[in-house]
Amino acid sequence: MPVSPKRAAPAVSAQPKIAIAVDLYDWHARDLAAAFTRAGAVATPIRLAQCGFDTKRKSGLVIHGFGADLPDAVFVRAIGSGSFESVTLRLSVLHGLADIGVPVVNSARAIEICVDKAATSFALAQADIPTPPTWTVQSSEAARKIIRRETARGPLVLKPLFGAQGFGLKLITGEDDLPSIEAVEGVYYLQRFVGVERDGFADMRFFVSQGEVIAAMTRRAAHWITNVKLGARPEWLEPGAAMVDLALRAAAAVGAEFAGVDMIFDARGAPQVLEVNSMPGWRGLQKVAPFSIADRLARDFLTRSGLAPAREAIHPAAEPVA
């Protein structure tokens, strides 16, 4: 049923009230809050775990830190870990905010697709975006059948269906490498390994904001897992038009307005999109970026939400990156 036109977000105040959904008040939350302040908005970190529904309220929602009011817009940095039920409730809150006219970036639907690697791979393939062949099954027997058939052509990578920052990845070269079904929470997500050692390993992260690639980096590491948090070295990247177009198409395929798109060159030198992250961090990228990424994100978000920033300047990084 369509949302009633009478149900609308409250009028925007002179200083837009922005809720930043976070898990912890970490470097990213501080960096983004400061950027919103510089842009003339009032930023309030919230935890979706403290939000919920109250149908006796006019809005029907409870957003912690806003009393009886609602924010003018919500920037989702994190939804936080929890049970299936609690995460579902947090996403429902985001759906509810959007339903009554509060801009939410990224949308709950985009987050749902991106946190589920199988859904991301499906969306990329449906959009004809080059991505490694992927299989997702729910039994050891089915996984072993795939391994027997596919490892003759090269190794596979086993990834947690819900995971980030390079943790939990495992190279699969044969059936003996397969962990138990309990160890993978009942789901085997297997993807063709396309990493190629060229004086070490490397992949690329493209940072998308509102239809533009605003920054990019190459991540180099001695190991095939090239996450900066696990020791990879970031290098600033000036991407060509074809790579920019591919990154934008990948973000659009999952419905993300703000995204980190990970790519790699396969053995033929062709780009492959590995993942799209709807809640990406930028600490590693900020180490090599010549401007404040948070300032750009805040400006783009406020403009997209119809809450144009008071100041347009993009500053150097506001907080040192260790």
Residue, then its C-alpha position, 0 to 999 in steps of 0.5 A: m500500500p502506498v504511503s499516505p501523502k499526509r504522512a510526511a517528515p517534519a519541517v526542516s529547521a534552520q540547522p538540519k538535524i542529522a542522525i548518524a547511525v553508528d555502532l561505536y563512536d569511533w574515528h569514522a563517527r567523529d570525522l563525519a560528525a565534525a564534517f556535518t558541523r562544518a557544513g552547518a548541520v547538527a549531527t547526533p550519533i544514534r545507535l539503531a539498537q536503541c531505536g524502535f516503534d511506538t504506534k501511539r506516537k504521531s510518527g510511530l517511531v522512537i529515535h533515541g536522542f531526538g525525544a518526540d521529534l525525528p531527524d531531518a535525515v539519517f546517514v547510516r554508518a553502521i547498523g551494529s551486530g546482533s541477532f537476526e531479530s534485532v537486525t531485522l528490527r533496525l532495518s525496519v526502523l530505517h524502512g519506516l523512516a523512509d516511508i514517512g519521508v525522512p531521507v535515509v542513506n543508504s536505504a534499508r534495501a541497499i543495506e540488506i543487499c550489500v550485507d548479504k554477499a549472495a544477494t550482492s553477487f546476484a544483483l551484480a550478475q543480473a546487471d551484467i557487471p563482471t564479477p567472479p562466478t559464485w555459488t551459495v549452498q546450504s549443505s556440505e554435500a552440495a559444497r563438496k560437489i562444487i569444489r570437486r567440479e570447480t577446483a580443477r580450474g583453480p582455487l575458490v574462496l570461502k567467505p562468510l555470508f555476513g562479513a567485512q574487513g577481510f576476516g574469515l576468508k579461506l582459500i579452498t583448493g580441495e574438499d579437505d579445506l572445507p570447514s563444517i557446516e556449523a562453522v559457516e552458520g549453515v551457508y557456504y558462499l564460494q567464489r572463484f579466486v581471481g587474485v594474481e600475484r604480480d610482485g605481491f597482491a593488489d586490488m582497488r577500492f572505489f568510493v562512490s557518493q551520489g553518482e560520482v567516484i570521489a576517491a579511489m585507492t589501490r591496496r597492496a599486500a604480500h598476502w592475497i587478502t588485501n584489507v588495509k585493516l589487516g596490513a595492506r598498504p593504500e596508494w592513491l589511484e586516479p582511475g580511468a573512465a572505464m573503471v569509474d563507469l564500472a564502479l558506478r554501475a556496481a553501486a547502482a546495481v545494489g541501489a547504493e548512493f554511498a558505497g565502497v566498490d572493490m575490484i580486482f584485475d583477473a589473470r587476463g587483466a580484465p576488471q572484476v567487481l568483488e563486493v559492494n559495501s553499503m557502509p564502507g569505512w574510509r580511514g585507509l583511503q583518508k591516509v592517501a586522499p588530499f582532501s577530507i572525505a567526510d566533508r565530501l560525504a556530508r556535502d553530498f548527503l545534505t544536497r541529496s536530502g534537500l538540506a544544502p550545506a551552509r558552506e561548500a568548502i572541502h577541507p583537508a582531513a580534519e582528524p589525523v589518521a593513525 
